[in-house]
Amino acid sequence: MTTEPLPPVLPLFDAAEYVLQGNAFVNQYITRISIDKVSDAGLIIEHCADWLFEQKQSENNYKAYRSELTTYLHWCFDVVSLSPIAVTRKDIAKYIDYCQSPPNNLIGYFNVAQFKLDKASGERIPNAQWRPFIGKKQLGKCLPYQLSDNALKTKVAILSSFYGYLISEEYTERNPAQLWLKHSRFAIKRKFSLDEDNNHHAFTQLQWSYVVSTVEQLAQEQPEQHQRSLFLITLLYSCYLRISEISARAGYAPIMSQFRQDPHSRIWYFHVPYSKSGKARNIAISKVLLKSLVQYRQYLGLTDLPNINDQHPIFIRHKAAAHGRESGSVNANLGIRHIRDEIDKLISQAADNAAKDGFDHDSQLMRKLTAHNIRHTGITHDININQRPLSHVQADAGHESIDTTSQYLHTTQTERHQSAENKPLNHV
């Protein structure tokens, strides 16, 4: 790495064309934060990068969102050591106070690029001249730093939009920025709406059948490539897992011993050691998933079922890792982006097959769905088709509130009439 000095606060996100590549300086910083302060810092950065990349068509939006996320995460990670999903409405008020009176060494008086190319190393490095806050000068003198009402509203509106994205990704269930706006002096003047996905878009039964049949066929025709794909789809759907719960990140590498058998009941379950709420949970396993696990492990040359000491990665690479600590190793877990990309390709192939069979509308809808919609699908199907109790689904999904789980309950007037038609007055 270069020996050039770093700015007092590290910029976290490069220009749009580089944002998904990551940066060695940022990776090193986030790893340290993950270990010492905020355990899900790596996941937060992944979500931020994905959200920012979606804004790449508008350079102005991208720059505004990037600057706000960088400042906010600096406050979360460096100042208060809080994960953004642990932030409350009162914390947002503290963040605003910080932004209205930031440390002097974090205030710059001219705009500079956040990253620059180091010609000696060929790396993109943080610009030592960059600062997260920009002040004004008058007649060559630095004016006292001020945050206008418009700038303040824009900051919190951007955060509210980002939390809306995290909610749609099911990484959190609350939006503290939106709550602050509702109770702020701006509430009467302007209504900020949360662009939140409350519809929990899921694959229909027909669409999901194409996903399953497509992956099963690929696993049969190209087992070296798609036995992993088949188990990946089966696990995500059956346990309604988030991508973050089965992908490698700083401090977490999913292993086979997370499939466990209770020594007394002999019931198998999948253990998630860390979820978005910071709580571990055990997820009930179906016979279909257990059978799929056996088949997958047999293909990998392992015993039929894992024991508590089984350290084998759940999803191993097809090719050796090119970078990082696992460089040159095949026997290493896949990262969040690799898994997401693989699922997107599988959904696209399933949509192609649906189109070939004349289901053009379904095919078009399928192309809009992504990996996190598989979680929605598993929950929706279990409640509405498999008739699992809401409390059971809530526990397996890791929802903090039964109200969140209830949003997946879809009933029609006819269905409600049928269920009410034969209700007795006396059950004895």
C-alpha positions as CSV (number, residue, x, y, z in Angstrom):
1,M,0.0,0.0,0.0
2,T,1.0,3.6,-0.5
3,T,2.7,5.6,2.4
4,E,0.7,8.8,1.6
5,P,-1.2,10.3,4.6
6,L,-4.9,9.5,5.0
7,P,-7.6,12.0,5.8
8,P,-8.9,12.1,9.4
9,V,-12.1,10.4,8.3
10,L,-11.9,7.8,5.6
11,P,-14.1,8.2,2.5
12,L,-16.0,4.8,2.1
13,F,-17.4,4.8,-1.4
14,D,-15.5,5.6,-4.6
15,A,-17.1,6.8,-7.8
16,A,-19.9,4.7,-9.3
17,E,-17.7,2.8,-11.7
18,Y,-15.5,1.6,-8.7
19,V,-18.0,1.3,-5.9
20,L,-18.7,-2.5,-6.2
21,Q,-15.0,-3.3,-6.5
22,G,-14.2,-2.2,-3.0
23,N,-11.0,-0.6,-1.8
24,A,-8.1,-2.0,0.2
25,F,-8.0,0.9,2.6
26,V,-11.7,0.8,3.2
27,N,-11.7,-3.0,3.6
28,Q,-8.9,-2.8,6.2
29,Y,-10.8,-0.1,8.1
30,I,-14.1,-2.0,8.0
31,T,-12.5,-5.2,9.1
32,R,-11.1,-3.4,12.2
33,I,-14.5,-1.8,12.9
34,S,-16.2,-5.2,12.6
35,I,-13.9,-6.8,15.1
36,D,-13.6,-4.0,17.6
37,K,-16.8,-2.0,17.5
38,V,-19.7,-2.8,15.1
39,S,-20.0,-6.5,14.2
40,D,-22.1,-6.0,11.1
41,A,-20.1,-3.1,9.6
42,G,-19.1,-5.2,6.6
43,L,-22.7,-6.1,5.8
44,I,-23.7,-2.4,6.1
45,I,-21.0,-1.4,3.6
46,E,-22.3,-4.1,1.2
47,H,-25.8,-2.8,1.4
48,C,-24.6,0.8,1.0
49,A,-22.6,-0.1,-2.1
50,D,-25.5,-2.0,-3.7
51,W,-27.9,0.9,-3.0
52,L,-25.5,3.5,-4.3
53,F,-24.9,1.5,-7.4
54,E,-28.6,1.7,-8.1
55,Q,-28.2,5.5,-8.2
56,K,-25.5,5.5,-10.8
57,Q,-27.7,6.9,-13.6
58,S,-27.9,10.2,-11.8
59,E,-24.5,11.6,-11.0
60,N,-25.9,14.3,-8.7
61,N,-27.9,11.8,-6.7
62,Y,-25.0,9.4,-6.5
63,K,-22.7,12.1,-5.1
64,A,-25.3,13.4,-2.6
65,Y,-26.2,9.9,-1.3
66,R,-22.5,8.9,-1.1
67,S,-21.5,11.9,0.9
68,E,-24.4,11.5,3.4
69,L,-23.8,7.7,3.9
70,T,-20.1,8.4,4.5
71,T,-20.8,11.0,7.1
72,Y,-23.5,9.0,8.8
73,L,-21.3,5.8,8.9
74,H,-18.4,7.8,10.3
75,W,-20.7,8.9,13.1
76,C,-22.1,5.4,13.6
77,F,-18.7,3.6,13.5
78,D,-16.2,6.1,14.9
79,V,-18.2,8.4,17.2
80,V,-20.8,6.2,18.9
81,S,-19.9,2.6,17.9
82,L,-23.4,1.8,16.8
83,S,-24.8,-0.3,14.0
84,P,-27.2,1.8,11.8
85,I,-29.9,-0.8,12.6
86,A,-29.5,-0.2,16.3
87,V,-29.9,3.6,15.9
88,T,-33.1,5.1,17.4
89,R,-35.0,8.3,16.7
90,K,-33.2,9.9,19.6
91,D,-29.8,8.8,18.2
92,I,-30.7,10.6,14.9
93,A,-31.2,13.8,16.9
94,K,-27.7,13.3,18.3
95,Y,-26.3,12.7,14.8
96,I,-27.9,16.0,13.7
97,D,-26.4,17.8,16.6
98,Y,-23.0,16.4,15.6
99,C,-23.5,17.6,12.0
100,Q,-24.5,21.1,13.1
101,S,-21.3,21.4,15.0
102,P,-18.7,19.0,13.7
103,P,-15.0,18.9,14.8
104,N,-13.0,21.6,13.2
105,N,-10.5,19.2,11.7
106,L,-13.3,17.5,9.7
107,I,-14.3,20.8,8.0
108,G,-12.9,21.5,4.5
109,Y,-13.3,24.7,2.5
110,F,-13.1,23.4,-1.0
111,N,-14.4,20.4,-2.9
112,V,-11.9,17.7,-3.7
113,A,-12.2,14.1,-5.0
114,Q,-12.7,11.5,-2.3
115,F,-10.3,9.1,-3.9
116,K,-7.4,9.5,-6.3
117,L,-5.1,7.3,-8.4
118,D,-1.7,6.7,-6.9
119,K,0.5,6.4,-9.9
120,A,3.3,4.6,-8.1
121,S,1.1,1.7,-6.9
122,G,-1.7,1.9,-9.4
123,E,-4.2,1.9,-6.5
124,R,-7.0,4.2,-5.9
125,I,-6.3,5.8,-2.5
126,P,-8.2,8.1,-0.1
127,N,-7.5,11.8,-0.8
128,A,-5.7,13.2,2.2
129,Q,-7.3,16.6,1.5
130,W,-10.9,15.4,1.6
131,R,-13.1,16.3,4.5
132,P,-16.7,15.2,5.2
133,F,-18.0,18.7,6.0
134,I,-17.7,21.7,3.6
135,G,-17.6,25.2,5.1
136,K,-17.6,28.6,3.4
137,K,-15.1,31.4,3.1
138,Q,-15.7,35.1,2.7
139,L,-12.9,37.5,1.7
140,G,-10.4,34.7,2.4
141,K,-11.7,34.1,5.9
142,C,-13.3,30.9,7.1
143,L,-16.9,31.5,8.3
144,P,-18.4,29.6,11.2
145,Y,-19.8,26.3,10.0
146,Q,-23.5,26.3,9.5
147,L,-26.0,23.6,8.3
148,S,-29.0,25.2,6.7
149,D,-32.5,23.9,7.2
150,N,-32.7,22.7,3.5
151,A,-29.4,20.9,3.9
152,L,-30.6,19.3,7.1
153,K,-33.8,18.1,5.6
154,T,-31.9,16.7,2.6
155,K,-29.5,14.8,4.9
156,V,-32.3,13.1,6.8
157,A,-34.4,12.5,3.7
158,I,-31.5,10.6,2.2
159,L,-31.1,8.6,5.4
160,S,-34.8,7.8,5.4
161,S,-34.6,6.6,1.8
162,F,-31.6,4.4,2.7
163,Y,-33.5,2.9,5.6
164,G,-36.4,2.2,3.3
165,Y,-33.9,0.2,1.1
166,L,-32.7,-1.7,4.2
167,I,-36.3,-2.5,5.1
168,S,-37.0,-3.8,1.6
169,E,-34.0,-6.0,1.9
170,E,-35.3,-7.1,5.3
171,Y,-32.2,-6.0,7.0
172,T,-34.1,-3.9,9.5
173,E,-37.7,-3.3,10.4
174,R,-37.6,0.4,11.4
175,N,-36.7,3.7,10.0
176,P,-35.4,6.1,12.7
177,A,-34.8,8.9,10.2
178,Q,-38.4,8.8,9.1
179,L,-39.5,8.8,12.7
180,W,-37.4,11.8,13.4
181,L,-38.8,13.7,10.5
182,K,-42.4,13.0,11.6
183,H,-41.7,14.5,15.0
184,S,-39.4,17.3,13.9
185,R,-40.3,21.0,13.2
186,F,-40.3,20.1,9.5
187,A,-43.2,17.7,9.8
188,I,-45.9,20.3,9.2
189,K,-44.1,22.1,6.4
190,R,-43.3,19.0,4.4
191,K,-44.4,15.4,4.4
192,F,-41.6,12.9,3.8
193,S,-42.9,9.6,2.6
194,L,-41.0,6.3,3.0
195,D,-40.6,4.4,-0.3
196,E,-40.9,1.1,1.5
197,D,-41.8,-2.2,-0.1
198,N,-44.7,-3.5,2.0
199,N,-45.9,-5.9,-0.6
200,H,-43.2,-8.5,0.1
201,H,-43.1,-9.5,-3.6
202,A,-42.9,-13.3,-3.9
203,F,-42.8,-15.7,-6.8
204,T,-46.2,-17.2,-7.6
205,Q,-46.5,-21.0,-7.5
206,L,-46.1,-21.2,-11.2
207,Q,-43.0,-18.9,-11.3
208,W,-41.4,-20.7,-8.4
209,S,-42.0,-24.0,-10.1
210,Y,-39.9,-22.8,-13.0
211,V,-37.1,-21.7,-10.7
212,V,-37.0,-25.1,-9.1
213,S,-37.3,-27.2,-12.3
214,T,-34.7,-25.1,-14.0
215,V,-32.2,-25.5,-11.1
216,E,-32.9,-29.3,-10.8
217,Q,-32.3,-29.7,-14.6
218,L,-29.1,-27.7,-14.4
219,A,-27.9,-29.8,-11.4
220,Q,-28.6,-33.0,-13.4
221,E,-26.9,-31.8,-16.6
222,Q,-24.0,-29.9,-15.0
223,P,-23.5,-31.3,-11.5
224,E,-20.0,-29.8,-11.1
225,Q,-21.5,-26.4,-11.5
226,H,-25.0,-26.6,-10.2
227,Q,-25.3,-29.1,-7.4
228,R,-24.3,-26.2,-5.3
229,S,-27.0,-24.0,-7.0
230,L,-29.7,-26.6,-6.2
231,F,-28.8,-26.7,-2.5
232,L,-28.5,-22.9,-2.3
233,I,-32.0,-22.4,-3.7
234,T,-33.4,-25.2,-1.5
235,L,-31.8,-23.7,1.7
236,L,-32.9,-20.1,1.0
237,Y,-36.5,-21.1,0.3
238,S,-36.9,-23.7,3.0
239,C,-35.4,-21.6,5.8
240,Y,-36.2,-18.1,4.4
241,L,-32.6,-17.1,4.9
242,R,-31.2,-13.7,4.1
243,I,-28.2,-13.7,1.7
244,S,-26.1,-12.2,4.5
245,E,-26.8,-15.3,6.7
246,I,-25.2,-17.8,4.3
247,S,-22.4,-15.7,2.9
248,A,-18.9,-15.1,4.2
249,R,-17.9,-11.7,5.7
250,A,-15.5,-10.3,8.2
251,G,-16.0,-12.4,11.4
252,Y,-18.4,-15.0,9.9
253,A,-17.9,-18.0,7.7
254,P,-21.0,-20.3,7.3
255,I,-20.0,-24.0,8.0
256,M,-21.8,-27.3,7.9
257,S,-22.0,-27.7,11.7
258,Q,-24.7,-25.0,11.6
259,F,-27.0,-28.0,10.6
260,R,-27.6,-29.5,14.0
261,Q,-29.5,-32.3,15.6
262,D,-31.1,-31.9,19.0
263,P,-29.6,-34.7,21.2
264,H,-32.9,-35.3,23.0
265,S,-35.7,-34.9,20.4
266,R,-33.3,-35.9,17.4
267,I,-34.9,-33.1,15.4
268,W,-32.7,-31.3,12.9
269,Y,-32.5,-27.5,12.7
270,F,-30.3,-24.8,11.1
271,H,-28.5,-22.5,13.5
272,V,-28.0,-18.8,12.5
273,P,-25.4,-17.4,15.0
274,Y,-26.1,-13.8,14.1
275,S,-29.1,-12.2,12.5
276,K,-30.0,-8.6,11.7
277,S,-31.4,-8.1,15.2
278,G,-28.1,-9.4,16.7
279,K,-29.9,-12.5,18.0
280,A,-29.2,-16.1,17.2
281,R,-32.0,-18.3,16.1
282,N,-32.7,-22.0,15.2
283,I,-34.7,-22.7,12.1
284,A,-36.8,-25.8,11.7
285,I,-35.8,-28.1,8.8
286,S,-38.1,-29.9,6.5
287,K,-37.7,-33.4,5.2
288,V,-37.1,-32.0,1.8
289,L,-34.2,-29.8,3.0
290,L,-32.7,-32.6,5.0
291,K,-32.8,-34.9,2.0
292,S,-31.2,-32.2,-0.1
293,L,-28.5,-31.7,2.5
294,V,-27.6,-35.4,2.3
295,Q,-27.5,-35.4,-1.5
296,Y,-25.3,-32.3,-1.5
297,R,-22.9,-33.6,1.0
298,Q,-22.7,-37.0,-0.8
299,Y,-21.7,-35.0,-4.0
300,L,-19.0,-33.2,-2.0
301,G,-17.7,-36.5,-0.8
302,L,-18.7,-35.9,2.9
303,T,-20.6,-38.0,5.3
304,D,-24.4,-38.0,4.9
305,L,-25.0,-35.6,7.8
306,P,-22.6,-33.2,9.6
307,N,-21.6,-33.4,13.3
308,I,-21.1,-30.6,15.7
309,N,-17.4,-30.3,14.8
310,D,-17.9,-30.2,11.0
311,Q,-15.9,-27.1,9.8
312,H,-16.5,-27.6,6.1
313,P,-17.8,-24.5,4.3
314,I,-21.5,-24.7,3.2
315,F,-20.9,-23.2,-0.2
316,I,-17.5,-23.7,-1.6
317,R,-15.9,-21.9,-4.6
318,H,-15.6,-23.5,-8.0
319,K,-12.4,-21.6,-8.6
320,A,-9.7,-20.6,-6.2
321,A,-10.1,-17.2,-4.6
322,A,-8.0,-14.6,-6.3
323,H,-7.6,-12.1,-3.5
324,G,-7.6,-11.7,0.2
325,R,-6.6,-14.1,3.0
326,E,-8.2,-17.0,1.1
327,S,-6.3,-16.4,-2.1
328,G,-5.6,-19.6,-3.9
329,S,-8.1,-21.6,-1.8
330,V,-11.1,-23.4,-3.3
331,N,-12.3,-24.7,0.0
332,A,-13.6,-21.2,1.0
333,N,-17.0,-19.7,1.5
334,L,-18.7,-17.5,-1.1
335,G,-19.2,-13.8,-0.4
336,I,-22.6,-12.0,-0.5
337,R,-22.1,-10.6,-4.0
338,H,-21.0,-13.9,-5.5
339,I,-24.1,-15.7,-4.1
340,R,-26.4,-12.8,-5.3
341,D,-25.0,-12.9,-8.8
342,E,-25.4,-16.7,-9.0
343,I,-29.1,-16.5,-8.0
344,D,-29.8,-13.7,-10.4
345,K,-28.5,-15.9,-13.3
346,L,-30.6,-18.8,-12.2
347,I,-33.7,-16.7,-12.0
348,S,-33.0,-15.3,-15.5
349,Q,-32.7,-18.8,-16.9
350,A,-35.9,-19.8,-15.2
351,A,-37.6,-16.8,-16.7
352,D,-36.3,-17.8,-20.2
353,N,-37.8,-21.2,-19.7
354,A,-41.2,-19.7,-18.7
355,A,-41.1,-17.5,-21.8
356,K,-40.4,-20.5,-24.0
357,D,-43.6,-22.1,-22.7
358,G,-45.7,-19.1,-23.5
359,F,-45.8,-17.5,-20.0
360,D,-44.5,-14.1,-21.2
361,H,-46.0,-12.0,-18.5
362,D,-44.7,-14.3,-15.7
363,S,-41.3,-14.3,-17.3
364,Q,-41.2,-10.5,-17.3
365,L,-42.3,-10.4,-13.6
366,M,-39.6,-13.0,-12.7
367,R,-36.9,-10.8,-14.2
368,K,-37.7,-8.1,-11.6
369,L,-37.2,-10.5,-8.7
370,T,-33.9,-11.1,-6.9
371,A,-32.4,-13.2,-4.2
372,H,-34.2,-11.6,-1.3
373,N,-37.5,-12.4,-3.0
374,I,-36.8,-16.0,-2.4
375,R,-37.1,-15.3,1.4
376,H,-40.4,-13.6,0.8
377,T,-41.5,-16.6,-1.3
378,G,-40.7,-19.1,1.4
379,I,-42.5,-17.2,4.0
380,T,-45.5,-16.4,1.8
381,H,-45.9,-20.1,0.7
382,D,-45.5,-21.4,4.2
383,I,-48.3,-19.2,5.5
384,N,-50.7,-19.2,2.6
385,I,-50.1,-22.7,1.1
386,N,-48.6,-24.9,3.7
387,Q,-50.8,-23.3,6.5
388,R,-47.9,-23.1,9.0
389,P,-48.9,-21.1,12.2
390,L,-47.8,-17.5,12.1
391,S,-45.9,-17.9,15.4
392,H,-43.8,-20.7,13.9
393,V,-43.0,-18.7,10.8
394,Q,-42.2,-15.7,12.9
395,A,-39.7,-17.6,14.9
396,D,-38.0,-19.2,11.8
397,A,-38.0,-15.9,9.9
398,G,-36.5,-14.0,12.8
399,H,-39.1,-11.3,12.8
400,E,-39.2,-9.2,15.9
401,S,-42.9,-8.7,15.7
402,I,-45.8,-11.0,14.6
403,D,-47.1,-7.9,12.8
404,T,-44.3,-8.2,10.3
405,T,-45.1,-11.9,9.7
406,S,-48.8,-11.0,9.3
407,Q,-48.0,-8.8,6.3
408,Y,-47.4,-12.0,4.3
409,L,-50.9,-13.3,5.1
410,H,-52.9,-13.0,1.9
411,T,-56.6,-13.7,2.0
412,T,-59.5,-12.9,-0.3
413,Q,-63.1,-12.1,0.7
414,T,-64.2,-15.6,-0.6
415,E,-61.5,-17.3,1.5
416,R,-62.6,-15.5,4.6
417,H,-66.2,-16.4,3.9
418,Q,-65.3,-20.1,3.5
419,S,-63.4,-20.2,6.7
420,A,-66.2,-18.5,8.6
421,E,-69.1,-20.3,7.0
422,N,-69.1,-23.3,9.3
423,K,-68.0,-21.7,12.6
424,P,-70.0,-23.2,15.5
425,L,-71.3,-21.2,18.4
426,N,-70.5,-23.9,21.0
427,H,-67.4,-26.2,20.5
428,V,-68.4,-28.7,23.1
